[in-house]
Amino acid sequence: MLWLILLITLAVLMWFLFLKPMNHFTRMGVKQSTPWPIVGDLWTNIFWQMSLLESIEFSYNMFPGVRYSGFYQFSIPTLIIKDPELLKQLTIRDFDHFTDHRTLIDADVDPLWAGHLFALTGRKWKDMRATLSGSFSSSKIKNLFNLMNGAAENFVTFFLNKNEKLIEVEMRDTFSRFANDIIATTAFGIEVDSLKSPNNPFHLLGKRITDYSSLVKRLRFFAILIMPKLTKLLNIGLFEKELSSFFFKTVKETIQAREEQGIVRQDMLNVLLEARKGIQHEYSDAIETGFATVKEYTHSGKGPQFANLTDADLAAQAMVFYLAGFDTISNAMSFGSYELAINKEIQNKLRSEIVETHKLNDGKITYDSLLKMQYMDKVISEILRKWPPAGISDRVATKPYTIEPVNADEKPLNLKIGDVVWIPIFGFHRDPKNFENPTKFDPERFSDENKSNIKPYTYVPFGAGPRNCIGSRFALLEMKALFYHLLLNFEIEPTKSTRVPLKLSAKSITPSPEGGIWLGLKRTTST
């Protein structure tokens, strides 16, 4: 009899924990997917059936014609937003109800990984965002241009010195080295050359953090998603402790050297140190870095009044900008180089603008002249449409909220505190209702004549609302500087190793083509 009671108890527990949540949206009258027990809709990723981007588009395309639908991250009900007006409503107009991202890492388990801008919540996020906003205004980014431009020149010089007719390179690895050097110098104030020194600690660290090919890492990641309380109890974090220690040690030593030697360097770390001293920086945006630039909501928090910044706080912010630059933007540049290689007319047209700008500025490039390049901005905007740096974003309800019906098929949808909302950026960008022939690479979508036809909030490569990507200006300038110098000196060509079309890997939790992106660099005669 005892074993029967235990069996029934176990069955009830399994139903309550893993099966009952899978009908959450059905009970609310919302169309939903058909999730698998325990894993929900993540079976497509766990069992390597679809890549991350493909699964986002698959979920987005369920139930055409509805403004939202439901799916499940394991047993966690997640509302997918498909309507741009509703996206605006949740991320901007009613932002005070959706101020946070979903929290993955507990501060008690890993203070560094839980203390960066993306992970912070509530008042802490608002104050940190206001503090950091000054370091990402157009005026501050302009101060970083010489550092970025120098890194781009060094990048190209490395390949020019090879004196080979055609240099075949894997672009994701190559661009991650460029992005690594940019972030090292602009965020940490450290000069590295990851092409000449491929095994430098900074680059090896980035590869370790972003590599989820090992079973142990994938299990750790999924365990945190499924059982956050248990992983907290067992003190299991997303990354190894030594990675956090490396970032903290690096930042702490840099701060100590600057304070002892009176070093002042125009970079992000300096802005944070000034904020710790209570120095005010006004946010200004006299010049935009491109069409994809997002608006900064300067009313978010107290800013420099948040002056009790610890070394750990500074290390956490430097760390998240390192990760964003190392993986997401280097991915966008890699996909962009692929598109330019297989769309030679577009590449040649962009090169013509680059050569013309080069001649008009006596063989030099300035911040202002780079941003005046109209076709460059079209190309970068289209790269970010077809291959957004992040395929999805999310929000968590921080107050009870009701989505009111707008047609007879809907009824009031009541969200409670903690409910998760998904913003499928990749889905919006690949929706033919938003962008005609969405798989075609077409920079003319962003011409002066066509830009006005883009529906608001269907193009959101850096997110929307006050929790958009704070580094959009930084990323755009980095991409433009790189492609300027690369195309000025090289033609990007497909090789025998280039896969056309690209096949995205289902074994990676980040956008990653199978076999990488292999392309050839051929010296130009234009300069």
N, C-alpha and C positions, 0 to 999 in steps of 0.2 A: 504493500500500500504506500509505503514511504517513497519508493522510487516513482510511483505514479504521480504523487503530489509534486515531487521535484520536477518531473517531466512537464506537468501542466504549468507549473510556475515558470519554468524556463521558456515554454512556448508562449505564455502570456507576456513575459518580459521581452522576448524577441519580437512579438507582434507590436508591443508598445514602443519599442526603441527603433525598430527597423522597417516595419510594414505600415503601421498607422500613419507616420509622417508622409508616406508616399501618396496619400490621397488628400493632402492638405488643400491643394488648389481646387480639386473636384468638389470638395465640401464647400468651398467658397464661391463656386459657380464660375471658376476660371478654367479655360482650356489648358490642359497640361499634357506633358509627354507621358510615355509609358516607361517609367523608371524600373531598373532592376532592383531587387532587394539588396539592401546594404549599400551598394555602390551608386545607386541612383542613375543619373544620366552620364556619370563619368566613366561608365563602362567603355565608351568609345576611346577614351584616353588610356585607361588602365590596361585594357587588352589590345592596345595598339591598332585599333580599327580606323582611327582618324587622327590627323594632326590637330593641334590646338586650334588653329585658325579654321580648319574645316569643320570642327565640332561647333565652333561659335556660329559659323554661317548655317550649319545644319539646324541648330536650335533656333536661330533667328527666323529661319524660313518655315518653321512649323506654324501651321494655322495662319495662312495669309489673310490679310484684311483686318486682323484684330490689333488693338493698340498695345496689348501685353499678353503674355502667356506665362505658364509656370514650368519650371524644370527643377531638378534636384542635384545638388552637390552632395553626394552621398545621401544622408537623410535630411539635409538642410534645404528647405523650400526656398527657391530663388525666383523672383519675379523678373522676367526679361522685358525690357522696355523696347518697343518697336516703333513708336510714334514720336517724331521729332518735337512736336508741340508738348507732349507729355514729358519728354526728356527735359525740355526747357523748364517746365513747371516744377519738376522735382529737384533739378540741380541749381536753379537760379531763383525763381519766384518764391518757392517754398523751401529754399535751401536750409532754413533753420530747423527743418524737420529731418534733414538728411545730411548732417554735417560730417559724418565719419565714414571711413572705410571699415571693412570687416577686419577685426583684429586676429592675427594669426599667432604672434609671439607674445607671451606674457612677460611683463617687465621683470618679474621675479626670476624668470628662467634666464633671460638674456636682456639686460637693461639697454645694451647698445643697439641690438636689432629691433627692440620695441620702442626706442627713443627717437627714431628719425622722423622726419616730417610726414612721410606717407603713413606711418603707423600711429602717430599721435592722434589723440581724440579730444573733443571738447575745447575747453579754454586753453589747454596746453598747445593744441594744434594752432588755434587762432593767434596766440601770441608768437609762436615760433614762425608761423607763416608771415606775419607782419614784420618780424625781425629780419627774415631772409629776403623779403620782397625787394629791399633796397639793393641787394647784391645782384639782382636779376633784372633791374630796369635797363632801358636802352643805354643810358649814360654809363652804367657800370659795365655792361657787356662791351661797350665800345672800348673801355679801358683794358679789357681782356683780349681785344682783337690782335694786338701785336704778338701775344703769346700763342694764340690759335694760328695766326698766319705763319709764324716761325715754325710751328710744329708741322704745318702742311708743307712748307717749303722743304723741311728736313725729310719728310716722308717721300716726296717726289725725288729729291736729290739722291736718296738711297738707291732708287731704281735707275736713275740716270747714270750713276756710277758703274752700273753693271755692264754697260756697253754691249748689250745683247739685242739682236734684231727683234725678238719676241720673247717677253718674259711671262711665263705662265705662273699665275699665283692663285691661291684659294682666298677669295675675297673676304670671307667672314673672319678668318684668322688674321688676315692682313689688316683689315679695318679695325679689328679689336685692338691691335697694337697701336694704331694711330689714336683711337679713342682713349686708350689707356694713358698715353703720353699727355694728351690734352687735359684729362681730369687730374693727373698727377701734378701738373704744373699750375692749373687754375684753381684747384680745390685744396691741394696739400702743399703747394709751393715747392714741389720736388721735381727736379729735371731728370727724366729718364729717356732712353732711346730704345724702344722695344723691338726695332728692326735690327739694330746693330747688336743689341744685348737681349736676345729672345728669351732668355731664362731669368730675366730680372724679377725680383720678388713681387713687384706690383702686378705684373702681367700674369705670372703663375697663380697668384692669389685670385685674380679675376676669373681665370679658367676653372679653378677649383670651385668657386662659388656658383658659377653658371652651368656647370656640367652635372646633369642629372641622369647620366647614363647608368650609373651604378644602382643596383637593386636596393642597397642600404639607404641611399639618399632618397629614392622614390618612396620607400616604405616609411621613412621618417616624415617626409612631406605629407603623405596620405594619412599617417597616424595623427598628425597635428590637426588635419582637417576633420577627421572622424571623431577623435577622442581628445579634444583640447584639455579637458580637466585631468584626464589620466596622464597625458604627456607632461602637463605642468607638475603633477605630483611626482612623476619620475624624473623631473628636471631635464626633459628632452627638448632641445631647441632645434631650430631649422638648420643651423650650421654648427660646425665644430667650434669649440671654445677658442682654439688657437687662432681662428680667423678674426674673431672679435678682438682678441688680445693684440693681434698685429695692427689693426686699425687704431686701437686706443693708444698703443705704444708709439706709433708713428706720429699721430697728432700731438700727443703729449710732448714728445721730444722736439717737434717743430715749434710748438708754443714756447717751450722753455728756451730754445735757441733764440727765438725772436725777442722775447722779453729781456733776456740777458744781453743780447747784442744790439738791441734797439732797431731791429730790422722791420721795415714797413714795406709790404709788398701788395700791390693792387690785385688781390685775389679773394676768394670766398672766405677763406680762413681769417683774413684781416677784417672783413666785415663782421664776422662773428665775434672776434676779439673786441672790436669797437662797440658792438652791441652789449657785450658784457660790461664795458665801462660806461654804458649809458649814452653813447654818442648817437645822435639822431641823424638818419639819412632820409631825405625826402624822396618819395617815389616819383619818377617822371618818365614819360615816354614820348619824347619829341619825334623820334624816328622809329618806325616799326621795322622789324626784321623780315617781314613777309606776310603773305595772305594767311598762312597757317598760324600766325602768332595769336595767342589767346589773351584775353583781357585779364588784367590784374585787379582784383577787388581789394582796394587799399583800406577798406573799413573793417577788415576782418578781426584785428586784435590790437593789443597795446604796443606791440613792437618793442623798442628798446627799453620799455619799462620792465621787460622780461629779462632783467639784468643779472639774475642769479644763475646764469649759464655755467655749468660745470664743464670740465674737460671732457667728460663722457658725453655731454650734450653736443659739444662741438664735434667730437669724433663721430657721433651717430649721424649728424647732418653730412659731414664730409663723406662718410661711407655710402649713404644712399645715393648721393650724386655720382659717386664713382661707379656704382652698380648700374645706374640709369645710363650713364655715358658708355660704359664698357659693353653692355649687351644690347640695349634697345636701339640706341642711335647707330651703333656699328652695324646692327642688323639692317636698319633702314638704308644705310649707305651701301651695304652689300647687295640688297635687292635692287637698289637704284642703279648700281653699276651694271647689273645683269640686264635691266630694262634698256639702258643706253647701248649695251653691246648688241642686243638683238633688234634694236630700233635705230639703225645707223643714221637715218635722215634726221632724227631728233638730236642725236649726239653731234652730228656735224653742224646743225643749226646753233646748238648751244656753244660749240667750240668757236663758231664765227663771232658770236657775241663776246665771248671771252677774249679772243684775239683783238677785237676792236677796242674793248675796254682796256686791254693791256697797252695798246698803242696810244690811246688817248691819255693815259696816265704815265707815259714815258717809261714803260716797262715795270711799273710798280702797281700795287693794288692797295687801296685804302678802304676803310670801313664804309665810308659814304658811297664810294664808287661801286663797291660790291653789292650794296643794298639797292642801288639804282638799276641793276641788271634785271630787266623785266622777264626775259625768257628764262633766265636762271631761276627766278622765283616760280614761274609756271612749272618748270620741271620738278623742282623740289616739292612743290605743293602736290603734284600728281604722284610722286613717289610716296608721299605720306598718305595719300588717299588709297592707293592700291596696296601699299604695304605699311600700314600704321605701326608706329613703334610699339604700341600695346594694343592687342586685339580686343581687349575688354577692360572695363573699369567697373567699380561697384560703389554702392552706397548702402549704409545701414540706417534704418529708421531710428532716430534718437528721440522722437515724440510720436504718440499715436497720430495716425494720418489716414484720411479717407480720400481715395481716388473716386471722384464723382462720375457717374455715367454720362456719356455724350450721345448714346444711341440706345435703341430698344434692346439690343443684344447684351448690354452691360447692366450691372447693378452696382450699387456702392461697394467698393472694395476697401475694407478696413484693414490697415496695416498696424501692427503693434510694435512697440519698441524692440529692436533687435532683428526685425525682419530685413532680409537682404534683397537688394535691387541690383540687377545687372544691366550695364550699359554696353551692348555688343557693338563696339566701334567698327569692327571688321564687317559685321552684318550691315550696318548703315552704309558703309562705303562700297559694298559689293551689291547693293540692292538696285536693280535696274530701274525702279521707280524714282530713285534718287540720282543715279548716274547712268545714262544710256550706255549700253555695251560696257559694263563695268570692268570686264577683264582686259579690255583694251587699254594700253598705256597711251594717254592722250593729254599732253600738257595744255592744249588749247581749251580744255574745260575751264581753265583759269585765266583766260584772256579777259581783257576789259569788257568785251562784248558778252561773254558767257558767265562771268562771275556772278552777275546779278541774278542769273537763273538758278543758282544753287540754293536749294531750300535751306533756310536757317536750321541749324542743329542736325543736319544730315552729314556735315563734314566736321568731324571732331577729332582730329588725330592726336590732340593733346588734352582731350577731355572737355568738360564744360562746367561753368560755374566757379565759385570760389575755390573748389578743390581741384581745379584743373592743374596741369603740369606747370610748375613754377619755372622750369628750365626751358620753355619753348624757344625763347629768344636765343639762349645759349646753343641749343641743338640746331636751330636753323642756321646760325652763323657758322657753326662748326661744319655742317654739311656743305654750305656754299663755299667756304674757304677750301675745303678738301677738293671738291669737284672743279673749282677754278684752276687750281694748280695742277691737278691730275690731267684734265683735258687740255690744258695749255701745252703740256709736254708729251702726252700719250694719246693714242687711240685705244679704246677698249674694244677688244674683239673676242668673239666666241672661239674656242679651241675644240679639239677632238674630245676633250674631257668635259665640255660644257653640256649639261643636260637641258634640252629644249623640248617640251616645256619643263619647268621645274616641278619636281615631285616633293611635296613637303613630307618630312619624316613624322611618323606617328609615334616614334619612340622618344621624342623630346618634348618637354613641357614648355619650351619656348619655340617661336617660329624658326624652323631649321630645315633647309632642303636636304634631301637624301644625297649623300656624297659630296655635300658642300657646293659652293659656287666657284667653279674654275673658269677663269677668263685670262686672256692674254693682253699684255701691255706692249704696244708698238710705238716707237718714237715717232713724233710728228715732225713735219718740216715747216709748220706754220710760224715758228718763232726763230 
